[in-house]
Amino acid sequence: MRQFFAFLLGVVSGALIGSSIAILAAPSSGEDLRGQLRDRWSRVRDELSEAAGERREELERQLSSMRNPVREIPLEDR
């Protein structure tokens, strides 16, 4: 789980740093700049959503594989 959050932190940090550098390096009008920021934020949000969905599927598969062996353990009669 820590790896997933570290990955998300890296993606968000990279996106913010990249956007900041792009803003400072490329002069454009305020309206154009806002549009570019909106587009970049949308892409980052989509990537995060996709990564979270993939991680959720992975965790569900792991949970399912943990449940099946537990059901197969015979209980002793008391």
N, CA, C and O atoms as a GROMACS GRO file, in nm:
protein
  312
    1MET      N    1   0.082  -0.118   0.000
    1MET     CA    2   0.000   0.000   0.000
    1MET      C    3   0.087   0.126   0.000
    1MET      O    4   0.054   0.225  -0.064
    2ARG      N    5   0.198   0.120   0.072
    2ARG     CA    6   0.288   0.236   0.076
    2ARG      C    7   0.345   0.267  -0.061
    2ARG      O    8   0.362   0.383  -0.098
    3GLN      N    9   0.373   0.160  -0.137
    3GLN     CA   10   0.428   0.180  -0.271
    3GLN      C   11   0.328   0.254  -0.359
    3GLN      O   12   0.367   0.338  -0.440
    4PHE      N   13   0.202   0.223  -0.344
    4PHE     CA   14   0.099   0.289  -0.424
    4PHE      C   15   0.093   0.438  -0.391
    4PHE      O   16   0.088   0.521  -0.481
    5PHE      N   17   0.093   0.471  -0.262
    5PHE     CA   18   0.088   0.611  -0.223
    5PHE      C   19   0.216   0.685  -0.264
    5PHE      O   20   0.212   0.802  -0.300
    6ALA      N   21   0.328   0.616  -0.258
    6ALA     CA   22   0.453   0.677  -0.303
    6ALA      C   23   0.446   0.703  -0.453
    6ALA      O   24   0.494   0.806  -0.501
    7PHE      N   25   0.387   0.610  -0.526
    7PHE     CA   26   0.370   0.628  -0.671
    7PHE      C   27   0.280   0.748  -0.699
    7PHE      O   28   0.313   0.832  -0.782
    8LEU      N   29   0.167   0.756  -0.629
    8LEU     CA   30   0.075   0.869  -0.650
    8LEU      C   31   0.142   1.002  -0.616
    8LEU      O   32   0.125   1.101  -0.687
    9LEU      N   33   0.218   1.004  -0.508
    9LEU     CA   34   0.289   1.125  -0.469
    9LEU      C   35   0.388   1.164  -0.578
    9LEU      O   36   0.402   1.282  -0.610
   10GLY      N   37   0.457   1.067  -0.634
   10GLY     CA   38   0.552   1.094  -0.742
   10GLY      C   39   0.484   1.148  -0.866
   10GLY      O   40   0.535   1.240  -0.929
   11VAL      N   41   0.369   1.092  -0.901
   11VAL     CA   42   0.296   1.138  -1.019
   11VAL      C   43   0.249   1.282  -1.000
   11VAL      O   44   0.267   1.366  -1.088
   12VAL      N   45   0.189   1.309  -0.885
   12VAL     CA   46   0.139   1.444  -0.859
   12VAL      C   47   0.254   1.544  -0.852
   12VAL      O   48   0.245   1.653  -0.909
   13SER      N   49   0.361   1.509  -0.782
   13SER     CA   50   0.476   1.599  -0.772
   13SER      C   51   0.536   1.627  -0.908
   13SER      O   52   0.567   1.741  -0.941
   14GLY      N   53   0.554   1.523  -0.987
   14GLY     CA   54   0.609   1.540  -1.121
   14GLY      C   55   0.522   1.627  -1.209
   14GLY      O   56   0.571   1.711  -1.284
   15ALA      N   57   0.391   1.608  -1.198
   15ALA     CA   58   0.299   1.689  -1.277
   15ALA      C   59   0.305   1.836  -1.236
   15ALA      O   60   0.306   1.925  -1.321
   16LEU      N   61   0.310   1.860  -1.106
   16LEU     CA   62   0.316   1.999  -1.058
   16LEU      C   63   0.447   2.066  -1.098
   16LEU      O   64   0.447   2.181  -1.142
   17ILE      N   65   0.556   1.996  -1.082
   17ILE     CA   66   0.686   2.053  -1.118
   17ILE      C   67   0.693   2.078  -1.268
   17ILE      O   68   0.738   2.184  -1.312
   18GLY      N   69   0.650   1.980  -1.346
   18GLY     CA   70   0.650   1.995  -1.491
   18GLY      C   71   0.563   2.109  -1.538
   18GLY      O   72   0.602   2.185  -1.627
   19SER      N   73   0.446   2.123  -1.478
   19SER     CA   74   0.357   2.233  -1.514
   19SER      C   75   0.418   2.367  -1.478
   19SER      O   76   0.408   2.463  -1.554
   20SER      N   77   0.479   2.374  -1.361
   20SER     CA   78   0.541   2.500  -1.318
   20SER      C   79   0.653   2.541  -1.413
   20SER      O   80   0.662   2.658  -1.451
   21ILE      N   81   0.736   2.447  -1.451
   21ILE     CA   82   0.845   2.478  -1.544
   21ILE      C   83   0.790   2.522  -1.679
   21ILE      O   84   0.839   2.617  -1.739
   22ALA      N   85   0.688   2.453  -1.725
   22ALA     CA   86   0.628   2.487  -1.854
   22ALA      C   87   0.566   2.627  -1.851
   22ALA      O   88   0.577   2.702  -1.948
   23ILE      N   89   0.504   2.662  -1.741
   23ILE     CA   90   0.442   2.794  -1.728
   23ILE      C   91   0.549   2.903  -1.732
   23ILE      O   92   0.533   3.005  -1.799
   24LEU      N   93   0.657   2.881  -1.658
   24LEU     CA   94   0.762   2.981  -1.652
   24LEU      C   95   0.842   2.991  -1.782
   24LEU      O   96   0.891   3.099  -1.816
   25ALA      N   97   0.855   2.882  -1.854
   25ALA     CA   98   0.939   2.880  -1.973
   25ALA      C   99   0.866   2.924  -2.100
   25ALA      O  100   0.931   2.971  -2.194
   26ALA      N  101   0.736   2.910  -2.105
   26ALA     CA  102   0.662   2.940  -2.228
   26ALA      C  103   0.567   3.057  -2.205
   26ALA      O  104   0.463   3.042  -2.142
   27PRO      N  105   0.602   3.173  -2.257
   27PRO     CA  106   0.513   3.288  -2.240
   27PRO      C  107   0.387   3.271  -2.327
   27PRO      O  108   0.395   3.231  -2.443
   28SER      N  109   0.275   3.302  -2.269
   28SER     CA  110   0.148   3.297  -2.343
   28SER      C  111   0.048   3.386  -2.270
   28SER      O  112   0.072   3.432  -2.159
   29SER      N  113  -0.064   3.408  -2.334
   29SER     CA  114  -0.166   3.494  -2.273
   29SER      C  115  -0.229   3.422  -2.154
   29SER      O  116  -0.219   3.300  -2.142
   30GLY      N  117  -0.292   3.498  -2.069
   30GLY     CA  118  -0.357   3.440  -1.950
   30GLY      C  119  -0.462   3.337  -1.986
   30GLY      O  120  -0.472   3.233  -1.921
   31GLU      N  121  -0.540   3.366  -2.089
   31GLU     CA  122  -0.645   3.273  -2.129
   31GLU      C  123  -0.584   3.142  -2.181
   31GLU      O  124  -0.632   3.033  -2.147
   32ASP      N  125  -0.480   3.153  -2.263
   32ASP     CA  126  -0.413   3.033  -2.314
   32ASP      C  127  -0.351   2.953  -2.200
   32ASP      O  128  -0.359   2.830  -2.196
   33LEU      N  129  -0.290   3.024  -2.107
   33LEU     CA  130  -0.226   2.959  -1.994
   33LEU      C  131  -0.328   2.883  -1.910
   33LEU      O  132  -0.303   2.769  -1.869
   34ARG      N  133  -0.442   2.945  -1.883
   34ARG     CA  134  -0.546   2.878  -1.805
   34ARG      C  135  -0.596   2.754  -1.878
   34ARG      O  136  -0.622   2.651  -1.816
   35GLY      N  137  -0.610   2.763  -2.008
   35GLY     CA  138  -0.652   2.647  -2.086
   35GLY      C  139  -0.551   2.534  -2.079
   35GLY      O  140  -0.587   2.417  -2.066
   36GLN      N  141  -0.422   2.569  -2.089
   36GLN     CA  142  -0.317   2.468  -2.080
   36GLN      C  143  -0.317   2.402  -1.943
   36GLN      O  144  -0.304   2.280  -1.932
   37LEU      N  145  -0.331   2.483  -1.839
   37LEU     CA  146  -0.335   2.428  -1.703
   37LEU      C  147  -0.455   2.335  -1.684
   37LEU      O  148  -0.443   2.229  -1.623
   38ARG      N  149  -0.568   2.376  -1.737
   38ARG     CA  150  -0.689   2.295  -1.728
   38ARG      C  151  -0.668   2.160  -1.797
   38ARG      O  152  -0.705   2.055  -1.743
   39ASP      N  153  -0.608   2.162  -1.916
   39ASP     CA  154  -0.582   2.039  -1.990
   39ASP      C  155  -0.484   1.948  -1.916
   39ASP      O  156  -0.505   1.827  -1.907
   40ARG      N  157  -0.378   2.007  -1.864
   40ARG     CA  158  -0.278   1.927  -1.792
   40ARG      C  159  -0.337   1.867  -1.665
   40ARG      O  160  -0.313   1.750  -1.634
   41TRP      N  161  -0.414   1.946  -1.592
   41TRP     CA  162  -0.475   1.895  -1.469
   41TRP      C  163  -0.572   1.781  -1.503
   41TRP      O  164  -0.579   1.682  -1.431
   42SER      N  165  -0.644   1.796  -1.612
   42SER     CA  166  -0.736   1.691  -1.654
   42SER      C  167  -0.661   1.561  -1.685
   42SER      O  168  -0.704   1.453  -1.647
   43ARG      N  169  -0.547   1.573  -1.755
   43ARG     CA  170  -0.467   1.454  -1.786
   43ARG      C  171  -0.413   1.388  -1.659
   43ARG      O  172  -0.415   1.266  -1.646
   44VAL      N  173  -0.363   1.470  -1.566
   44VAL     CA  174  -0.310   1.415  -1.441
   44VAL      C  175  -0.421   1.346  -1.363
   44VAL      O  176  -0.401   1.236  -1.310
   45ARG      N  177  -0.537   1.408  -1.357
   45ARG     CA  178  -0.650   1.349  -1.285
   45ARG      C  179  -0.690   1.216  -1.348
   45ARG      O  180  -0.718   1.119  -1.277
   46ASP      N  181  -0.691   1.210  -1.481
   46ASP     CA  182  -0.725   1.085  -1.551
   46ASP      C  183  -0.621   0.976  -1.522
   46ASP      O  184  -0.656   0.860  -1.501
   47GLU      N  185  -0.493   1.014  -1.523
   47GLU     CA  186  -0.387   0.918  -1.494
   47GLU      C  187  -0.398   0.865  -1.351
   47GLU      O  188  -0.381   0.745  -1.327
   48LEU      N  189  -0.425   0.954  -1.257
   48LEU     CA  190  -0.441   0.912  -1.118
   48LEU      C  191  -0.560   0.819  -1.102
   48LEU      O  192  -0.554   0.719  -1.031
   49SER      N  193  -0.669   0.853  -1.168
   49SER     CA  194  -0.788   0.770  -1.162
   49SER      C  195  -0.760   0.631  -1.219
   49SER      O  196  -0.802   0.530  -1.162
   50GLU      N  197  -0.690   0.627  -1.331
   50GLU     CA  198  -0.656   0.499  -1.392
   50GLU      C  199  -0.564   0.417  -1.302
   50GLU      O  200  -0.584   0.297  -1.285
   51ALA      N  201  -0.463   0.483  -1.244
   51ALA     CA  202  -0.369   0.414  -1.155
   51ALA      C  203  -0.442   0.361  -1.031
   51ALA      O  204  -0.415   0.250  -0.986
   52ALA      N  205  -0.533   0.440  -0.977
   52ALA     CA  206  -0.609   0.397  -0.859
   52ALA      C  207  -0.698   0.278  -0.894
   52ALA      O  208  -0.710   0.185  -0.815
   53GLY      N  209  -0.760   0.281  -1.012
   53GLY     CA  210  -0.844   0.170  -1.055
   53GLY      C  211  -0.764   0.042  -1.072
   53GLY      O  212  -0.809  -0.066  -1.033
   54GLU      N  213  -0.646   0.054  -1.131
   54GLU     CA  214  -0.560  -0.064  -1.149
   54GLU      C  215  -0.517  -0.120  -1.014
   54GLU      O  216  -0.515  -0.242  -0.994
   55ARG      N  217  -0.482  -0.032  -0.923
   55ARG     CA  218  -0.439  -0.076  -0.789
   55ARG      C  219  -0.555  -0.143  -0.716
   55ARG      O  220  -0.535  -0.242  -0.646
   56ARG      N  221  -0.675  -0.089  -0.732
   56ARG     CA  222  -0.792  -0.148  -0.667
   56ARG      C  223  -0.814  -0.290  -0.719
   56ARG      O  224  -0.839  -0.382  -0.641
   57GLU      N  225  -0.806  -0.308  -0.851
   57GLU     CA  226  -0.824  -0.441  -0.909
   57GLU      C  227  -0.718  -0.538  -0.856
   57GLU      O  228  -0.748  -0.653  -0.826
   58GLU      N  229  -0.595  -0.489  -0.846
   58GLU     CA  230  -0.487  -0.574  -0.795
   58GLU      C  231  -0.514  -0.615  -0.650
   58GLU      O  232  -0.495  -0.731  -0.614
   59LEU      N  233  -0.557  -0.520  -0.568
   59LEU     CA  234  -0.586  -0.551  -0.428
   59LEU      C  235  -0.704  -0.646  -0.415
   59LEU      O  236  -0.704  -0.733  -0.328
   60GLU      N  237  -0.806  -0.630  -0.501
   60GLU     CA  238  -0.920  -0.720  -0.498
   60GLU      C  239  -0.878  -0.862  -0.535
   60GLU      O  240  -0.926  -0.959  -0.475
   61ARG      N  241  -0.789  -0.876  -0.634
   61ARG     CA  242  -0.738  -1.009  -0.671
   61ARG      C  243  -0.660  -1.071  -0.555
   61ARG      O  244  -0.674  -1.190  -0.526
   62GLN      N  245  -0.578  -0.989  -0.489
   62GLN     CA  246  -0.500  -1.040  -0.376
   62GLN      C  247  -0.592  -1.084  -0.262
   62GLN      O  248  -0.571  -1.188  -0.201
   63LEU      N  249  -0.693  -1.004  -0.235
   63LEU     CA  250  -0.788  -1.037  -0.129
   63LEU      C  251  -0.862  -1.165  -0.162
   63LEU      O  252  -0.882  -1.250  -0.076
   64SER      N  253  -0.903  -1.178  -0.286
   64SER     CA  254  -0.974  -1.299  -0.329
   64SER      C  255  -0.885  -1.422  -0.314
   64SER      O  256  -0.932  -1.527  -0.270
   65SER      N  257  -0.759  -1.410  -0.351
   65SER     CA  258  -0.668  -1.525  -0.339
   65SER      C  259  -0.641  -1.559  -0.192
   65SER      O  260  -0.610  -1.674  -0.161
   66MET      N  261  -0.653  -1.462  -0.103
   66MET     CA  262  -0.634  -1.489   0.039
   66MET      C  263  -0.758  -1.554   0.099
   66MET      O  264  -0.747  -1.636   0.190
   67ARG      N  265  -0.875  -1.520   0.049
   67ARG     CA  266  -1.000  -1.575   0.104
   67ARG      C  267  -1.015  -1.722   0.069
   67ARG      O  268  -1.055  -1.801   0.155
   68ASN      N  269  -0.984  -1.761  -0.052
   68ASN     CA  270  -1.004  -1.899  -0.095
   68ASN      C  271  -0.928  -2.001  -0.010
   68ASN      O  272  -0.988  -2.100   0.033
   69PRO      N  273  -0.800  -1.982   0.018
   69PRO     CA  274  -0.730  -2.080   0.102
   69PRO      C  275  -0.787  -2.088   0.243
   69PRO      O  276  -0.785  -2.196   0.304
   70VAL      N  277  -0.837  -1.978   0.296
   70VAL     CA  278  -0.894  -1.979   0.431
   70VAL      C  279  -1.019  -2.066   0.433
   70VAL      O  280  -1.041  -2.136   0.532
   71ARG      N  281  -1.099  -2.064   0.331
   71ARG     CA  282  -1.221  -2.145   0.325
   71ARG      C  283  -1.189  -2.294   0.314
   71ARG      O  284  -1.271  -2.378   0.351
   72GLU      N  285  -1.072  -2.327   0.263
   72GLU     CA  286  -1.036  -2.466   0.241
   72GLU      C  287  -0.972  -2.531   0.364
   72GLU      O  288  -0.948  -2.652   0.363
   73ILE      N  289  -0.943  -2.456   0.468
   73ILE     CA  290  -0.882  -2.512   0.588
   73ILE      C  291  -0.990  -2.586   0.667
   73ILE      O  292  -1.089  -2.524   0.707
   74PRO      N  293  -0.972  -2.717   0.691
   74PRO     CA  294  -1.074  -2.791   0.767
   74PRO      C  295  -1.067  -2.755   0.915
   74PRO      O  296  -0.959  -2.739   0.972
   75LEU      N  297  -1.182  -2.742   0.974
   75LEU     CA  298  -1.190  -2.715   1.118
   75LEU      C  299  -1.200  -2.847   1.192
   75LEU      O  300  -1.271  -2.938   1.150
   76GLU      N  301  -1.130  -2.857   1.302
   76GLU     CA  302  -1.133  -2.979   1.382
   76GLU      C  303  -1.260  -2.981   1.465
   76GLU      O  304  -1.306  -2.877   1.512
   77ASP      N  305  -1.316  -3.100   1.483
   77ASP     CA  306  -1.434  -3.115   1.569
   77ASP      C  307  -1.390  -3.106   1.714
   77ASP      O  308  -1.285  -3.159   1.751
   78ARG      N  309  -1.469  -3.042   1.793
   78ARG     CA  310  -1.436  -3.028   1.935
   78ARG      C  311  -1.520  -3.120   2.017
   78ARG      O  312  -1.507  -3.124   2.139
   0.00000   0.00000   0.00000
